[in-house]
């Protein structure tokens, strides 16, 4: 019996790419997301929010700076399918958000728990696996706890009842 290591190495690298996005957002390192997670021609679509290309993705991520006190993206149920130098991944996400609110209790519970997931398409690049397409999905209303801030409502509304399309 021979064991091929490349499929295992690919899966680990893809998992790390998906988790890297969550880690960088959660650790407020927004400036690193576009280059370390997305392909040059990357596309990220969360309902009404669309960013195409690294510059646009970088600008979108940098817009979170100052708006978030903190967050915690808990990514699970990762499904991966690799075909040569391209792959698909589907994941589930519970994303806790604490917003930067003046004079708020510093020990308060989170303002929002978003319930959804990501459908990603990735490709192997010289820098490693990178996402070239990310599509957000919500489960139910997409809101587990709390209220969606006005600035995020268009994204949540556009993803309302958007079910995962893969795997079938």
KACORCOR-V386719 format. One line per field, one symbol per residue. ss: DSSP state (H for helix, E for strand, C for the rest). psi: psi as a letter, one per 20 degrees, with the letter a starting at -180 (. if undefined). burial: 1 if it has 24 or more other ideal C-beta (glycine too) atoms within 12 Angstrom, else 0. Layout:
ss=???
psi=???
burial=???
//
This chain:
ss=CCCCCHHHHHHHHHHHHHHHHHHHHHCCCHHHHHHHHECCCCEEEECCEEEECHHHHHHHHHCCCCCEEEEEEEEEEEEEEEECCEEEEEEEEEEEEEECCCCCCCCCCCCEEEEEEEEEEEEEECCEEEEEEEEEEEEEEEEEEECCCHHHHHHHHHHCCCCCCCCC
psi=pqpphghggggghgghgghgggggghjklhiigghihqrhkqppondiopppqhghgggghhihphhphrrooopalpppopncjqrqqprqpooppoqoppjqpikrrqhpopobrqoqpqqprhiapqpipppqqqpciiogqaqpqghiggggghipjoqqiqq.
burial=000000000100111111111111110001001111111001111110101001001101100100111010111001110100001111111111111000000000011111111111111010011111111111100111000100010011001001010000
//
